[in-house]
Amino acid sequence: MTLYWHRTGDPSLYLYEQIQLSNDGKNRCQTWHWIRNGALETRTAIQETFVTKDWRAMDTEMSRAAGQGTVVEFGGGSGFGG
């Protein structure tokens, strides 16, 4: 899937976002191509791993852990970016 984004407030900047889903639905990667005045300015690459459908429980667990100063292990590592 490819999306086109135009930045409000900055008519010289837009981006194309490509989203790739794995066949098993457990992984998703995104690549953003930032274009300014018709030239490539930068790229952003994002790799995501599906953790749970129960985001409320995960959010509660992460909030509790943050209050205790501990880390919640998920997605193959600690915090974001595993």
C-alpha positions as CSV (number, residue, x, y, z in Angstrom):
1,M,0.0,0.0,0.0
2,T,1.3,3.5,-0.8
3,L,0.0,6.7,0.7
4,Y,0.6,10.3,-0.2
5,W,0.9,12.9,2.6
6,H,1.0,16.7,2.1
7,R,2.2,18.7,5.1
8,T,-0.1,21.5,6.0
9,G,1.7,24.7,6.7
10,D,4.7,23.7,4.5
11,P,3.6,23.5,0.8
12,S,7.2,22.6,-0.2
13,L,7.1,19.3,1.7
14,Y,5.2,16.1,1.0
15,L,5.9,12.4,1.5
16,Y,5.1,9.0,0.2
17,E,4.6,6.2,2.7
18,Q,4.8,2.6,1.6
19,I,3.5,-0.1,4.0
20,Q,4.4,-3.7,3.7
21,L,2.6,-6.4,5.7
22,S,3.9,-9.9,6.3
23,N,1.9,-12.9,5.2
24,D,1.4,-14.0,8.9
25,G,0.3,-10.6,10.0
26,K,2.9,-10.4,12.7
27,N,5.2,-7.8,11.1
28,R,4.8,-4.5,9.3
29,C,7.4,-2.3,7.8
30,Q,7.0,1.3,6.6
31,T,9.2,3.5,4.5
32,W,8.6,7.2,4.2
33,H,10.2,9.2,1.3
34,W,10.2,12.9,2.3
35,I,10.2,15.2,-0.8
36,R,10.9,18.9,-0.6
37,N,10.6,21.1,-3.7
38,G,10.6,18.0,-5.9
39,A,13.8,16.5,-4.5
40,L,14.3,13.7,-2.0
41,E,15.2,15.2,1.4
42,T,15.3,12.0,3.6
43,R,13.9,8.6,4.2
44,T,12.4,7.1,7.3
45,A,12.3,3.3,7.9
46,I,10.0,1.7,10.5
47,Q,9.9,-2.0,11.5
48,E,7.0,-3.1,13.8
49,T,6.1,-6.4,15.4
50,F,2.6,-7.2,16.4
51,V,2.4,-7.6,20.2
52,T,-1.3,-8.0,21.2
53,K,-4.9,-7.3,20.3
54,D,-5.5,-6.3,23.9
55,W,-3.8,-2.8,23.8
56,R,-5.7,-1.6,26.9
57,A,-4.0,-4.4,29.0
58,M,-0.6,-3.6,27.5
59,D,-1.1,0.1,28.1
60,T,-2.1,-0.5,31.7
61,E,0.9,-2.8,32.2
62,M,3.3,-0.2,30.7
63,S,1.9,2.6,32.8
64,R,2.3,0.6,36.0
65,A,5.8,-0.4,35.1
66,A,6.7,3.3,34.3
67,G,5.4,4.3,37.7
68,Q,7.7,1.6,39.3
69,G,10.7,2.5,37.1
70,T,10.7,-0.9,35.5
71,V,10.7,-2.0,31.8
72,V,8.0,-4.1,30.1
73,E,9.5,-6.7,27.8
74,F,7.6,-7.1,24.5
75,G,8.2,-7.5,20.8
76,G,11.6,-9.2,21.2
77,G,13.2,-6.6,23.4
78,S,12.8,-3.8,25.9
79,G,10.8,-0.8,24.9
80,F,10.4,0.4,21.4
81,G,12.8,-0.8,18.7
82,G,13.3,-4.1,20.5
